[in-house]
Amino acid sequence: MTHPKLIDSGRRATLAGLQTQLIHYADQVEELRSPEDVLNELHAITTQHLPLQVMGAARFPLKSGNWESVQIGKSAFLHNSVPDGWWEEYSALARGRFQPMLFLAATSMAIHTWTEVRRMFQPIGIDKWSYDVALKHGMRDGLTCPVGGRWVMCFWSRKELANIVTHSMRVIVCAAVSFAALRLDQLVESDPDIVGAHGRLTPRELAVLRLVSAGTQSREVARELNLGEETVRSHLKKAQSKLGARNRTRPSLRRCASTSFREEVKRRAQHEHGFGGGEQRSVRPESTRSMAAVAHLIGGKSGLR
């Protein structure tokens, strides 16, 4: 029987090595040039320290639960460690069925192993299909990491993970996953269902759209932005035309304003970090400091220095 102190010592050593390499990964992930590289580099680190293999990553579909719209190579990426035949069987059975791990990833920020999710939902009969398919292909357990309600990354293992991957390890892994998801979001093609296939709004058009979507009248918008009322109406019409909004109802404009604002923030972030064409900038130090802060917090709680 292994002594508890030896187990604790081994876990501390594993955590120390894992967090050191994942901090380096977060620092260098912006230099990776393809989704495959993003997954491969992360896989190399997790498998060195844990029985934890990268399964893949997917961007949540625009319509909740519409996973049939997810396409491999465009908005979802499988790692080559995934057993042959699993994806084909899983995707064929998944149509219209409840997928507890993805449901939890979309509605919760918690980090759960598949075994923990199974115990939580206690599926019976046909509802166990996803676990049965995984076991059939040698995947006994896994770890699902949601990222900001936009991405989900999954890991798989041939062992049960609850007593192997501690909460501290999960936190540091999912912190690194956040950086991986950000890089994936920068690398994949824009989804026209999310950002629209129309021209980009000008700053004035976006400002007018957001104020009008909040219920502000044209006269008040003109005063707020120091513009003429006709100019405001002109900006609004151009924005509606670019975004394909057919009417001026508040819900319609609010949806357009929200998606346009998210895309503008993403565009400016990519420009700030040097992505999306042009000269590559050096890696910003904030990413390293963020991961280091997480590691420091974990280290303080676990006695690491």
SULRA-V878648 format. One record per backbone hydrogen bond with DSSP energy under -1.0 kcal/mol. CO is the residue of the C=O (numbers start at 0). NH is the residue of the N-H. Records with the same first field share a line. If there is no record, write none. Layout:
BEGIN
CO = NH + NH
END
This chain:
BEGIN
2 = 6
3 = 7
4 = 8
5 = 9
6 = 10
7 = 11
8 = 12
9 = 13
10 = 14
11 = 15
12 = 16
13 = 17
14 = 18
15 = 19
16 = 20
17 = 21
18 = 22
19 = 23
20 = 24
21 = 25
22 = 26
23 = 27
24 = 28
27 = 30
28 = 31
33 = 37
34 = 38
35 = 39
36 = 40
37 = 41
38 = 42
39 = 43
40 = 44
41 = 45
42 = 46
44 = 48
45 = 49
49 = 51
52 = 155
54 = 78
55 = 153
56 = 76
57 = 151
62 = 65
64 = 66
65 = 68
66 = 69
70 = 73 + 74 + 75
74 = 58
75 = 72
76 = 56
78 = 81
82 = 85
84 = 88
85 = 89
86 = 90
87 = 91
88 = 92
89 = 93
93 = 96
98 = 102
99 = 103
100 = 104
101 = 105
102 = 106
103 = 107
111 = 143
112 = 116
113 = 117
114 = 118
115 = 119
116 = 120
117 = 121
123 = 126
124 = 127
125 = 128
127 = 131
128 = 132
129 = 133
130 = 134
131 = 135
132 = 136
133 = 138
134 = 137
140 = 156
141 = 113
142 = 154
144 = 152
146 = 149 + 150
149 = 59
150 = 146
151 = 57
152 = 144
153 = 54 + 55
154 = 142
155 = 52
156 = 139 + 140
160 = 163 + 164
163 = 165
165 = 169
166 = 170
167 = 171
168 = 172
169 = 173
170 = 174
171 = 175
172 = 176
173 = 177
174 = 178
175 = 179
176 = 180
177 = 181
178 = 182
179 = 183
180 = 184
181 = 185
182 = 186
183 = 187
190 = 193 + 194
191 = 195
201 = 205
202 = 206
203 = 207
204 = 208
205 = 209
206 = 210
207 = 211
208 = 212
210 = 215
211 = 214
216 = 220
217 = 221
218 = 222
219 = 223
220 = 224
221 = 226
227 = 231
228 = 232
229 = 233
230 = 234
231 = 235
232 = 236
233 = 237
234 = 238
235 = 239
236 = 240
237 = 241
238 = 242
239 = 244
248 = 252
249 = 253
250 = 254
251 = 255
252 = 256
253 = 257
254 = 258
255 = 259
256 = 260
257 = 261
258 = 262
259 = 263
260 = 264
261 = 265
262 = 266
263 = 267
264 = 268
265 = 269
266 = 270
267 = 271
268 = 272
269 = 274
284 = 288
285 = 289
286 = 290
287 = 291
288 = 292
289 = 293
290 = 294
291 = 295
292 = 296
293 = 297
294 = 298
295 = 299
296 = 300
297 = 301
298 = 303
END
